[in-house]
């Protein structure tokens, strides 16, 4: 076996281009003997399938299915005995993770999309074909035909009677120590998925989570729909959009920041329960919780209130978590034990109550938020008191932020964001875990699409859910009064004319839709990426998006 086919540590120090040339030479050698180093003939023809058992080619079996065949004889220590492994014939394929040779015996570790399995290649069984191991390198995708067996160390294996290269990998896989740069891992995700098995499990979890979300809503008679991703107006949320241009129509368009206004048009049209897993785009900063392109779940339910949706949100999250546990039990157990929060219980707290409690716990006057931007406010004294109670606040930005507020509703919201929100995980706990908190009763001035509360028109029927201190979802009873909505749109236009960037446009067509009558309803929006982060204990949104946006190399 060549040095280049041994574990990656043996390749250390070689120039990568030299290694590529060596591998290309091996591909040429494979072609010279009449084989294709980039074959695509693993699928049986109809005649082969009819005659595959015992006489023709065997069907390809994934590695997990091979293991499942012998699950009943696997010991508690994960080992097998030669006597219990029936010598069934298999044809398998996968990527070579390592190759270890001992004279006339070589072990080849394979991985496919379902798991890993070892192939045992012995010169006595392979004969002249044993020399072809010289052409196999780490990262190659190979096919092995042989019979199941257990090694002396109790490892389930396939004893090879035939092997060949299906895909020759020209570039060597990185070592665990050489592929740690986080940006390179994001940039070359295709390598990251191979080099770091735990990364691929997070993305498998994401797929299971999305599937579970669909099952949850489908089972409750919701229809999954699709709405436009290019909008003529900015609407559905307060965010800065990406702009594009349609040449044939010669019109400016905006990549959607939210599907909300189109989904609510469907309520008007008689679709009482709709949801969309929508790709959205916001031209904002990038952080561990923000990517310009992301996935949002939005759903709308006629004849429901935001309180209906609070209960449904708890059910949804517990359902998805249970489905994830069923799909990936080992990984889920690890993630669940590492989570700093629990899903066993949720709190519901009005925004002003959360603010007043935070002020009280900081040792500050409960009216401090109303006077903090005054020149005579005792800021230094308040800062000292809060710090002594373990609450270091950003007083400079707190004061300047409050001075920018134009009304009492904006002041309440800003004060909550500075004083209460950063400490939700500390203020609401159960044992060593934080409790998810529904913050309710938002000021109407910061909720341009939500319905005003009947009991207090200064507030709206809205909640945001915070888990481990992070906003996960936003929901409210929908505003269906066209005159009220028109006034809210006009306030957004006025704010934009005043220099605000994250505002909505005046949507005349949406108002016309409301004038035809939208049933009382509630709507919900959740960042799917953040939800996946939460359930898998991922620290960055880039860890749950296959190909996050990065600066050019």
Secondary structure, DSSP 8 states (H G I E B T S, - for coil): --GGGS-GGGGTTS-HHHHHHHHHHHHHHHHHTT--TB----S--HHHHHTTTTTS---B--HHHHHHHTGGG--TTS---TTTS---EEEEEEEEEEEEEETTEEEEEEEETTEEEEEEEEHHHHGGGGGGGGG--TT-EEEEEEEEEE-TT--EEEEEEEEEEEE--SS----TTT---HHHHHHTHHHHHHH-HHHHHHHHHHHHHHHHHHHHHHTTT-EE----SEESS--SSS----EEEETTTTEEEEE-S-SHHHHHHHHHTT--EEEEEEEEE-----BTTB-SEEEEEEEEEET--HHHHHHHHHHHHHHHHHHHHHHSHHHHHHHHHH-SEEEEEEEEEEHHHHHHHHHHHTT--TTHHHHTTSTT--HHHHHHHHHHTT----HHHHHHHHHH--SHHHHHHHHIIIIIGGGHHHHSEETTEEEEEEEEEEEGGG-TTB-B-SS-TTEEEEEEEEETTEEEEEEEEB---HHHHHHHHHHHHHHHHTT-SS-----HHHHHHHHT---SEEEEEEEHHHHHHHHHT-SSGGGSSTT------
